Amino acid sequence: MNDTIEDLAASLPSPACAWIWEPDALRERARAVAAALPTATVLYAMKACANPAVLAAAVDACDGIECASAGEAAAAIDAGADRIALSGPAKTAAECNLAAEFPDRILVHAESATELHRLAEAAYTGPVALRVNRGPALPGSHRMTGPATPFGIAADDVPETAETARRLGLNVVGFHLHAVSNCLDAAAYAAHVAGGLDWAREAAAASGVDLRYVNVGGGLGADPRGQVIDLDLLADLLARLDHDGIELAVEPGRYLAAPAGTYLTEITDLKTVDGQAIAVVRGGTHHFRLPAAWGYAHPFTLIATDTWPHPWPRPRLDEVDLRVCGELCTPRDVLNTGRHVASAAVGDRLLFAGAGAYGWEISHDRFLAHPRPLQITLDGPY
Ligand SMILES: Cc1ncc(COP(=O)(O)O)c(C=O)c1O
């Protein structure tokens, strides 16, 4: 039994390498989103983290799950989700067939007229929301609206696409307006929500859609370096938002999943090269790709370990700016470009907290066939 995550980190056999999941952290974030947006439906974008325990917590704590593939939707169904939004560009016949099997549970966010044809061919009878790139671009790490992107249809094409859906016998209930990931600007996000609703009302009236659903997407910011969107300000700005008769949905991934995952590694080698202190760890960006993908230094805490089972001296460096590199044969395998530590020794453990969103999920762990990290779930006190 370990009292803290640090105790757990110190207790794992060497060389330690693990993802540590804390589903309760997602529950807490889900409560905060629900409190900030009390009239909205909250769907968890499971692309951020599909760890089964985290997904189970999301099924329990959110109103439903947003999925981007048949594989994700199948996992969400297995986890007991009774409400699923199926998004993602270029849906295949297999994805449309899965949706057709569960018309009462799955709402499809359709990205094109081609997808509408595939849905009709699959005899899908459930609700459809048209994904629209209505602009404007929102501040954030991944902008999906404004300029041309593969996501959704152009705003000008809404009337024609709605007409195609009608001809195909599909039930269009509204619009999907996902615009951005990692938006840290609460005022801009609030404007997106309010502006999206206004736009949807006008677009529905102009295209004969009986508007019952507007999904403004994900994007609630939780930057891996620590900053988060100000939910209190967002709540204040949207307190008087009127969406009577229209279900307003949000589908955050990052904000909910980020605190639920910690990546743990062990220093397996330590050297100084041209004055730069370098720790090489068991693991790296093939398990936690985000720092390499974004080019930032993920913060870590160092857990000193006392044991040294070998007869030769234990390598140690004091008062250094430590660069943390992984075990891959590429200079891009860097988790942190430099952080001051009072001391570091081979065998010490490093904890990269706040790594749960798009960490393990986007990683290429097959590369070089190193052992996979342990997957450890912590439920409540541990
Ligand atoms: C359609 C869709 N919805 C939701 C999300 C979740 O975004 P975030 O994790 O920033 O909340 C994404 C992420 O790219 C997405 O593409």
Ligand as a Chemical Component Dictionary entry (heavy atoms), coordinates in Angstrom:
data_LIG
# 
_chem_comp.id                   LIG 
_chem_comp.type                 NON-POLYMER 
_chem_comp.pdbx_formal_charge   0 
_chem_comp.three_letter_code    LIG 
# 
loop_
_chem_comp_atom.comp_id 
_chem_comp_atom.atom_id 
_chem_comp_atom.alt_atom_id 
_chem_comp_atom.type_symbol 
_chem_comp_atom.charge 
_chem_comp_atom.model_Cartn_x 
_chem_comp_atom.model_Cartn_y 
_chem_comp_atom.model_Cartn_z 
_chem_comp_atom.pdbx_ordinal 
LIG C1 C1 C 0 -14.345 16.839 -33.204 1  
LIG C2 C2 C 0 -13.570 17.023 -31.952 2  
LIG N1 N1 N 0 -14.228 17.165 -30.792 3  
LIG C3 C3 C 0 -13.579 17.333 -29.621 4  
LIG C4 C4 C 0 -12.205 17.397 -29.571 5  
LIG C5 C5 C 0 -11.547 17.584 -28.246 6  
LIG O1 O1 O 0 -10.781 18.728 -28.189 7  
LIG P1 P1 P 0 -10.083 19.094 -26.793 8  
LIG O2 O2 O 0 -9.341  17.900 -26.351 9  
LIG O3 O3 O 0 -9.215  20.247 -27.082 10 
LIG O4 O4 O 0 -11.176 19.457 -25.842 11 
LIG C6 C6 C 0 -11.475 17.279 -30.760 12 
LIG C7 C7 C 0 -10.021 17.368 -30.736 13 
LIG O5 O5 O 0 -9.344  17.579 -31.676 14 
LIG C8 C8 C 0 -12.172 17.065 -31.982 15 
LIG O6 O6 O 0 -11.517 16.933 -33.141 16 
# 
loop_
_chem_comp_bond.comp_id 
_chem_comp_bond.atom_id_1 
_chem_comp_bond.atom_id_2 
_chem_comp_bond.value_order 
_chem_comp_bond.pdbx_ordinal 
LIG C1 C2 SING 1  
LIG C2 N1 SING 2  
LIG C2 C8 DOUB 3  
LIG N1 C3 DOUB 4  
LIG C3 C4 SING 5  
LIG C4 C5 SING 6  
LIG C4 C6 DOUB 7  
LIG C5 O1 SING 8  
LIG O1 P1 SING 9  
LIG P1 O2 DOUB 10 
LIG P1 O3 SING 11 
LIG P1 O4 SING 12 
LIG C6 C7 SING 13 
LIG C6 C8 SING 14 
LIG C7 O5 DOUB 15 
LIG C8 O6 SING 16 
# 
